[in-house]
Amino acid sequence: MTEVSFHFNVPDRTGYTCRLVRKAHRMGATVVLAGPASALAHFDRALWTFEDLEFLPHVMLRPGQAIEPRWRATRVWLAQDANQPGHHDVLVNLGADPPAGFESFGKLVEIVSVDDAERTAARARWRHYASRGYPIQKHEVAA
């Protein structure tokens, strides 16, 4: 069963997400960031620039785009459809709704900033996962 993890009160959602993805990448996990095109475009840039001397190689897939063989070894994917890359280790949800197909991943991560609208959407996602019996871990990032 998919492990769901919420990280609440994140002051810098972009930086925190990039560091989390870097950690999972270093541990050998394949990570899919899924969400709307605007969020994916933002993280496409951020993964190359979030640290001065470091970047995370990744592939951004457009809907319906074929996966080229040379991309198969890539461990960080950005996609509007979480299942498009075909990897199922870690899913980071960048959208307001539960991502379709999240149950095929070992772990789903929800990163929630201090923004009220984002927190309200996160509460709805929490209820969605809990009502289906998924174990949920809660992490308070900033006090």
Phi, psi and omega in degrees: 000142181297132174272126181255132183230122176256131175247108186261157175060044179277116183289328179232089186300319182296307180299317180297315180297316179298318178294320178296316178297318178300317180298313179297320178299315180295333179275000177090006181279151171266131185240133174245123171263121183238140179170192180291158183305321182295319178293320179295320178297320178298312181286335174302317177286316185297323181294341177268342190231003188292339174233145183301319186245023184214152173213162176245112177296139184204168177236133174254118181263133173274153179305129179080357181290136177287146178271120180285144182304326182291346179270349188303328182279352181292138183251358176235122184234142173243124184206143176290326177257112185304331183272351184302316180291339179082011178256147187221038175276287185235134176242126174253119181273121177257002184260173181277341182247161174300134181287138177298135177083010182300334185290351178270000179262152175291324183217138174242128180245130176245121181250119189240123180280193179270000179294131184299317180296321179293321179294321178296315178297322180295322178298321178295319178295318178304311180299321179300310182293316182296321181294342178260005173085014180284136176291133183239131174255140180244130178237121174268117185275309182242138180271000000 
